[in-house]
């Protein structure tokens, strides 16, 4: 069974970690705290939850590996089941053409700047920069620049069966 995709409506830096058994049959997601100014909570909470659920101790690197496996499983399901393919990574056209006027969760459309907060009100997303950053994101994930997962990355994550399935469908780089 593949894990379900979880999203957030908060524009805060968030770490999603899947907690479950080795078959990835059940899990929970923990996000950043909305109770502090920095949206940071107890950095050890995921390890504590994992220990409570599984009885096994795990460090941050182990949790990150679990999260990366889950993220790649989600991507594989998306590649296999969603006819839109890579288009799910693209922003709707209005982001490139209609200036931002309102964001419910960010009063004044203010975001962190280099030295101080800045307002993004009245701006649009630069299509060229977005496309460049999306390619860089794919590379950081270990995928090819078109967004396809690589056999190498899936094998590295002990997901050889997923790599084989995607290869048979022509959905892997």
C-alpha atoms as one frame of an Amber mdcrd trajectory, in Angstrom:
protein
   0.000   0.000   0.000   1.338   3.457  -0.906   1.091   6.333   1.577  -1.366
   9.138   0.923  -0.161  12.592   0.002  -0.486  15.249   2.681  -0.531  18.975
   2.062  -0.663  22.100   4.171  -2.408  25.409   3.708   0.179  27.220   5.797
   3.111  28.940   4.138   5.608  27.840   6.751   8.681  25.731   6.417   7.520
  22.236   7.185   9.044  18.812   7.552   6.725  15.921   6.776   7.854  12.590
   8.153   6.133   9.273   7.657   6.116   7.043  10.701   5.227   3.410  10.133
   6.411  -0.147   9.747   8.865  -1.312   7.110   6.009  -2.129   4.721   4.851
   1.497   4.848   1.339   0.342   5.769   0.429   3.010   8.318   1.720   6.394
   9.261   1.415   9.869  10.677   2.648  13.239   9.505   4.128  15.932  11.727
   4.421  19.500  10.502   5.963  22.641  11.887   4.416  24.321  14.898   2.125
  27.280  14.383   2.537  28.180  18.059   5.942  29.832  17.766   7.179  32.786
  15.722   9.729  30.639  13.895   7.253  27.770  13.359   9.770  25.421  14.914
   8.863  22.878  17.519  10.704  20.088  19.303  13.308  18.844  16.809  13.308
  15.430  18.456   9.551  14.847  18.361   9.652  12.704  15.223  12.215  10.353
  16.755  10.159  10.110  19.936   6.985   9.356  17.985   8.761   6.751  15.870
  10.074   5.059  19.011   6.612   5.108  20.579   4.954   3.609  17.500   7.576
   1.068  16.410   9.658   0.421  19.522  12.750   1.175  17.419  15.103   4.091
  17.968  15.988   6.188  14.949  18.108   9.284  14.358  17.410  12.285  12.147
  19.272  10.761   9.192  17.109   7.642   9.438  13.951   9.728   9.552  15.089
  11.728   6.541  15.650   8.482   4.629  12.141   7.289   5.503  10.740  10.630
   4.367  12.703  10.457   1.117  11.438   6.927   0.458   7.854   8.044   1.049
   8.259  11.111  -1.153   9.611   8.926  -3.951   6.798   6.413  -3.498   4.285
   9.244  -3.785   6.019  10.456  -6.936   5.941   6.939  -8.403   2.205   6.640
  -7.722   1.672  10.045  -9.294   3.683   9.069 -12.379   1.768   5.827 -12.716
  -1.757   6.975 -11.897  -2.080  10.661 -12.786  -2.551  11.336 -16.515  -1.253
  14.901 -16.054   2.279  13.613 -15.397   4.793  16.390 -14.806   2.072  19.009
 -15.279   1.176  18.580 -11.594   4.425  20.429 -10.818   3.455  23.421 -12.931
   1.747  26.481 -11.510  -1.604  27.625 -12.867  -1.197  30.295 -15.550  -2.604
  33.107 -13.369   0.526  32.936 -11.166   2.540  34.226 -14.136   0.045  36.819
 -15.359  -2.093  38.151 -12.496  -0.343  40.278  -9.857  -0.712  38.976  -6.305
  -3.209  41.065  -4.359  -4.223  38.898  -1.415  -3.048  35.836   0.486  -5.361
  34.739   3.288  -2.601  33.282   5.472  -0.021  36.011   4.826  -1.361  39.486
   5.639   0.092  42.066   3.258   1.724  39.280   1.218   4.858  39.734   3.349
   7.620  37.118   3.081  11.093  36.880   4.616  13.689  38.981   2.826  17.499
  38.990   3.006  17.609  41.610   5.746  13.965  42.318   6.518  10.500  41.174
   5.433   9.332  42.278   1.986   5.896  42.465   0.400   5.197  40.428  -2.732
   1.904  42.238  -3.303   1.532  43.239  -6.947   4.119  40.747  -8.236   3.852
  37.723 -10.514   5.986  34.597 -10.704   8.837  34.849 -13.198   8.223  31.900
 -15.549  11.872  31.529 -16.578  13.117  31.521 -12.979  10.371  29.104 -11.950
  11.297  26.681 -14.732  14.982  26.914 -13.795  14.274  26.349 -10.108  11.977
  23.407 -10.886  14.811  21.722 -12.825  17.194  22.373  -9.938  14.647  20.938
  -7.514  14.376  17.762  -9.594  18.169  17.400  -9.535  18.272  17.871  -5.763
  15.698  15.081  -5.461  17.935  12.815  -7.562  15.577  12.864 -10.554  16.348
  13.999 -14.092  15.755  17.624 -15.125  12.425  16.714 -16.716  11.055  15.449
 -13.397  11.307  11.719 -14.057  12.649   9.607 -11.231  15.911   7.830 -11.904
  16.535   4.138 -11.467  19.698   5.032  -9.548  17.777   7.056  -6.951  15.095
   4.417  -6.454  17.697   1.661  -6.077  19.588   3.845  -3.576  16.373   3.984
  -1.525  15.854   0.200  -1.729  12.893   0.654  -4.069  14.100  -1.655  -6.846
  10.598  -3.102  -7.360   9.216   0.389  -7.929  12.036   1.175 -10.379  11.282
  -2.022 -12.286   7.560  -1.241 -12.470   8.176   2.316 -13.673  10.730   1.071
 -16.234   8.184  -1.364 -17.691   5.773   1.545 -18.091   8.399   3.871 -19.600
   8.085   6.232 -16.636  11.683   6.309 -15.404  14.869   7.981 -16.540
